[in-house]
């Protein structure tokens, strides 16, 4: 069985939930990606907990992947602050080309 192109895992870091996204997020993974993030969001303890998206392992992103990433961030329940960690130049460039930003406050 082939390894997934993109992986999503959640780890606790003090009082926040860190969601580490790694691999290649493209059109072949875009449909399933938000559900993967929603699954790990189930680890949230309560209202107000910070969620950090660690994008340091994201090696590739296309337009469909960018839309899926934005949808995943928007799926984080209201009341949780969202921080973006280590957004590399590939992710920044694709978002810039699309005229989009990752929302960072869900309140």
HELIX and SHEET records of a PDB file:
HELIX    1   1 UNK A   30  UNK A   41  1                                  12    
HELIX    2   2 UNK A   63  UNK A   74  1                                  12    
HELIX    3   3 UNK A   89  UNK A   98  1                                  10    
SHEET    1   A 5 UNK A   6  UNK A  13  0                                        
SHEET    2   A 5 UNK A  16  UNK A  25 -1                                        
SHEET    3   A 5 UNK A  50  UNK A  61  1                                        
SHEET    4   A 5 UNK A  80  UNK A  85  1                                        
SHEET    5   A 5 UNK A 105  UNK A 106 -1                                        
END                                                                             
